[in-house]
Amino acid sequence: MLALRTQRGRMLVTAGSVLAVAGLLTGCTAGTESNNTQPTNASVEGNEATGDTITIGFSGPAADHGWLGAINSAALAEAEKYDDIDLKVAEGTNDANLQISQVEGFINDKVDAIVLLPTDGAALTEVAIQAMEAGIPVINVDREFSSTFASRVTILGDNYGMGVSAGTYICEELGDNPDAVVAEIAGIDSLPLTQDRSAGFKDALEDCGLEVSNRVAADFTVQGGEAAASQLLSAAPQIDALWNHDDDQGVGVLAAIDNAGRDEFIMVGGAGSKNAMDLIKSGDSVLKATVIYPSTQAADGIRLARLVVQEKALSDLVEIEVPNRIVLNAPVVTSDNVDKYLPTAFES
């Protein structure tokens, strides 16, 4: 007890000392006006202030998927907000060699920055390094390069976190049923992002004593989702919860579920499409939640490229430079919070 009182006494003395020093500093500066009235490059005002016009090259995959279409449109819309951005947009492609030539074109044009969502991160790494060595900062979006030297900033969705969020939600809904049957419809199994999502899902389920009993992979398309779901439903006569990795392929998954007349389970989606959120809000579907995978990543990349080139920073950080790696959150959307996320939802 004596030791505790002594510790508290020291704490009070320390606090008193800090107040005394603060008082001295106030006394020394009283009546003195600060000359620092201009917004800094680490302030909101400084970031928003129009600077020298910069040219940003943007290249991404073909918009053959609702999420990718939203990625592209959000990037263009973000660039339109700034009078000091001249955006050069390469045609979307799923051909890595064509995308490499597009980046080489940006390098030859001596753009000020490149925002790149690579069709294949490893395949685009070398040309991204060439851009960096030419003094052009590269903002790597969504699909990561295989070298840290290939980008100035990497901005990513949290694929592992998506799986954790989906698994945690299912644990909360079914955790009191140790015999619950959990199913999973993944995306393309060969992609690291799919592997990360499944790993996070598995790890989260383990925390509440559940595991994936039935799993199939699709291909992020409506047709692939319907085929994979039909296969899964035939193999699993009873399911308590299902996680589908992608809301675009989820259109096909839900069609297969309706065709099979199944409604005994809850379903969680992934990515955050408007049609998924509308179903969640209606309460008339097995789809009860979806996990956000932000379609704002390229738009964030445009804004970050501007800050980097103009030597600005993120205003809410004390750090005076833009961080080199940013991972976005993967929240769960339910009927309780769907109105909050609907404005950022994309059309499947």
C-alpha positions, 0 to 999 in steps of 0.5 A: 500500500505504501509503495502504491502511494509512493508511486502515485505521489511520483506521478503527481509530482511528474504531472505537476512538473509538466504543468509548471514547464507548460506554464513557463513556455506559455509565459515566454510566448505570451503576447508573441504572434506566430509567424507560421500562418501558411499551411504546411505540406502536412496539413489539410489545407496544404494538401488541397492547395493547387500545386504545379501541374503533374502528369500521372500515367494510369494503367489497370486490367480490363474492366471485365468485372464489376469491381475492376470497372469501379476501380477504373471509374473511381480513379478517373473521378478522383483525378477530375477533382484536381486542377493540377493533375493531367491524367493519361489513361492506358487502355485496360488490358489483361495482357501483361506484355501489353501492359509492360509496353504501356508503362514503357510508354509512360517512361518515354513520355517522362510522366511525373508518376505512374499508378499501376494496378498490374494484371500480374504483379510479378510480370510487371515488376521489372518495368516498374523498377525501370520507371523508378530508376528513371525517377518516376515514382510508381504507386502499386495498387492491389496486386503487389510487385515482387520487389520493394524497389518497384514502387514508392507506395504500395496500396492494398486491400486486405485479402487475409483480413477479408477471410478473417472478417468473414470467419469472425462473423460466421463464428459470431453467428454459429460459434455455439454450434460446434457441429456447424457445416461451413462451406466456402466458394473461393475465387481463382485458386492459383492467385495469391489473393485467393490463397490469402483469403482462404488462409484468413478464413481458416484461421478465424474459424479455428478460433471458435472450433469450426472448420471448412467442411466443403470448398470449391473454387470459381473464377470471379465470374457469374457463370463460374460462380453458378457452376461452382455453387451447383457443384457444392450444393450437390455435394453438401446436403446440409450447410449452416454457413457459406462464404463466397469470396466475390460478390460478382461471382456471387450473382451466379452463386445466388442463382444456383442457390435459388435453383436448388431451393436451398435456404437453410444457411446464412451466406457471406459475400465479398468485395461490397457490390451494390446488389449484394448490399441491397439484398442484405438490406432487404432481409429477403435473402440467405445473403446476410453480410458481405466483406468490403474489398475497397474499389477505391484503391486506384483512386487512393493511388491517384491522390497519393501520387499527387502528394508524393510528386508535390512533396506533400504528406498525409495530413493526419499523420505526424510523419512528413512523407507519404508512407510506403505501404498502406493496407486498407480495412476489410469491414463486414457489412450487415443490415445494421450498418449497410446504409453507411457503405451503400454510397461506396458500393459498385454495380456488379 
